[in-house]
Amino acid sequence: MPYFTFLRHDDAHTVEIPLDSDEVMPGIHWGDPCALFTPAYWYTQALMSEGNGSAPRAHRIGNTFEEEVTACLLGGYGIPAEVGLAAFKRLRSEGIIRNLCSDPSAIQKLLREPLEIGERLVQYRFWHQKSEYLANAYSELEKREFSMHDPVSLRNQLLRISGIGPKTASWIVRNWLDSDEVAILDIHIVRAGLLAKLFSPSDRVARDYASMENRFICFASALSVRTSYLDALIWATMRMTPRLVMRLLHPTKKTLLRSPSNLPMQVLLPLA
């Protein structure tokens, strides 16, 4: 069996790892731990990040469940994490969340104003749509009781709220309950799954969420890594290397990235 050596603080650690030809799941090989985005790569990334301080200690963004719902609804596809977080902080500071404001026009007014991201002013996209979703969500949060001890039941309840789909509902549940029973299948997780042969090009999140989620949870278990942690690790890594990822997914297409033609080798990318 091969061995993998890595540093944790001031100590060298060596672990035995499977052969690259061994299967981590039926039909999916471990691969080389020094080749980017293989199952072995994610396993060794998890090992190293546990000891370098980059492993996430908690996933919650908000201090209350209402804040968590808001933060997750403001994020998602097409919204950079930094922009969604800035919009969330604005609504929180203006009392929108605390008061469970169900007036979409009041929310729109705040989301339409440019957000300060570092030294830049950025416009929040989808301000009209998200304002409607948030106003509706606040109305539902005010009148419903939610199951806070059963992750799957909580997700099913959230899915009954207009504007909250499986990915957003799973994100809220993962964050608030620190649950490993759900997975957040955003674009970065899906791309990583394609590169690891966990998903196929015919898989569609909108149609196949349950089966894809089950495969991801089984994948995390096979790697002996918590689902919630693996999800966060993959997301943080993949979002930092979009051009490289697209080059690997579509090797016949030209990209702006200049790099050798051989498969890129492992680097440790710290979690944000």
Phi, psi and omega in degrees: 000142177284165179235151179235127182246135181213162179266138171228109189059239182258010185246143174269132179240138179237129179235148176278135179234156180295161173295151182296340180272350177291155180264128174278329172215160180308120177084000181239116182275151178300317182078183182275128179294344179265003175256130185301137167072015170279163174305319179296325177299312182294325178297314181287328174299318179296318179301313183289320184290335178298330184256353183255010176086001182266354178291135182293135178271331179202156183253346185299138175260319183261170178266345178229164179298321179298321177293322180295317177300317180298311182300318182287325177293328180281344178265200177104193187302131177083358180241107176305145184305320182295325180288315178301319180293321179295320178295319178300314181297325178294312180297323179294315182294333181271002176082006181299316184285314182302322182269359183048055183296119180257018178261104184299331182293325178292323178288319179302318182303319181284323182284337181284336180287137181304145180258144179269114179242102186066241178255012182248154170256126186236139177273132177283126179282159174060031184300324182290310182297314182293328177297319178296316179298315182294317180300318178293319180297319180297322178297318180289321180296330182285330187251353183251155169260135182244141180284115183257009181238356181230104185303317183291319178296319179297317179298318179298323177293318180295327181293345178278353179269126180303132179097349179251113178259186183302320182292311181294319178298319179293323179297314179299313183295314179302313182294311189284322184257000183053047189268143172254011181268356179227163177224145181262099185271070176276182188299326181290320178292319180296316179297319177296321178296324177294317181292329180271001182069017177284323176248160177248159180300340180276348179292140177229125183302317182298328184261326192242027187304313185299314182289322178293319178298316180299319178296319181294318179297319177295324178297313179299317179297319179295330178274354184061040178235139178301138179304314182297322180287316180299319177303312181293321180297313180296315181302312183295325181284311186293327182289343180274347186228052187297321183289320177297316180300314180295325178295321179286325178287328182231071187296342180271350180267142178283140175232173180280350184283128175258115180203164179299159183281343179287159182298128181299148182257171192293138168227153177266118181252113184292146176290142178290000000 
